[in-house]
Amino acid sequence: MAEWEACIGMEVHAELLTDSKMFCSCVNAFGGEPNTRCCPVCTGMPGSLPVMNRKAVEMVLRTALALNCEISMTSIFHRKNYFYPDLPKNYQISQYGDTPIGKRGWLDVPANGRIVRVHIRRVHLEEDTGKLFHLPTGESAVDYNRSGVPLMEIVTEFPPDMHSAEEARAYLETLRSVLVYLGVCDGRMEQGSLRCEPNLSVRPGGGDTFGVKTELKNLNSFRAVQRGIEYEIQRHIAVLESGGKVVQETRGWNDERGESFSMRTKEYEQDYRYFPEPDLVPVQFSEEWIEQVRASLPELPLTKRQRFIEQYALPEYDATLLVEDRCTADYFEEVVALGAEPKAAANWMNGDLARLINAAGIESVRECKVTPRDLRDLIALVQKGTITGSVAKQVLEEVFQTGAEPSQVVQAKGLTQVSDADQLIAWVRQAIEENPDAAEKVRNGKMQTLQFLVGQVMKLSRGRANPNEVRRLIGEELGVTVE
Ligand SMILES: [Zn+2]
């Protein structure tokens, strides 16, 4: 049996974060009462004329530059003609042909411990369609609020650079984080503002021809992307190994059943009868505009990750988590700028704070009550020995819930670390008295049991006892040497 190699490309559609739609002044926002955010232009009334949204053009330019693309100094729009109820004009205005705003770029993607360079064929601008709803009554309804929302399409190059579901997922995750960093898309796959359609084929490993491609739709999460692609690769292999032929088609993904299904055989370009949009002037860039946008690009995630590793001496793992979104990365740098030790700040942010944020269902660290100053103070309280590490966890939780300052919480709840010998000895003796078996084991040299007794003292002290002192005192009481 041949070893198979998967070849994966991807089309990504990203709704742009402009205030208004692509060719009219209707509001561009998710949701809303159906058909309240539309006008004659975005519902395709005869005689209405589109006017281009400069901001949307600039966002595509920004993205194309960030993806290392060549920029077409002049690009035009085409009409892509097809009939579907969610498209009232019966054509979609889209950039087609050899002048997308950006072409021949690339994105470096960390995947499986190495960097995969994924080449980008084109980055272009088009408009979104409306949304169809199939009601339980058997009727269908259509909402045109999304109709005419500026949509950016990013297509990977052929031949494909991706060869596994993990790489495809990593590409999408990296691309998403770049788009969010650039402020051009909110990246919400569950709301459909970021959508991806992978296409894939398999061939015998090391071959130089390509198998028949299928395209996958309805992938609403990173997990679905990975599962869907894995499933399709196995399906292709099974068809080929049984002597069958893969049919070129678009397939849907059913996440509940964990399988893909045939939707329609693939259309060909000539089916769309593209022709230049006569109502729009060409998009023209000047060198000044391009350079101005290039100069305004933010530091991108991969570069930031490398800088965090070098500047703050962070392990790769910590840095990777911190740069996942720009907000978290900025917050971290603020905590450090206020004087916190970087590794301690990273530990708190990626550990206990991240856990609290997830549990509370908050979207970003900025929305929680713990400010960078609070976190800096909490770290300082531990480092000065005012509180123990385990008390610090309780304090963080209290600050997270109430927004009180860490030092206030420590004062109000009497959580200061106890190093007073008399108090410590009293707790140590109590712990020994209540756990005679454990004490006997330690006396006989079973040092693993020592930690159990330390834990008992920490319990008695509500986490306040200085743990190093406690270890030393237990040793003294039981007549054993503790390192
Ligand atoms: Zn409109």
Residues whose N, C-alpha, C, O or C-beta is under 5 A from the ligand:
A	BS01	ZN	C24 S25 C26 R37 C38 C39 V41 C42
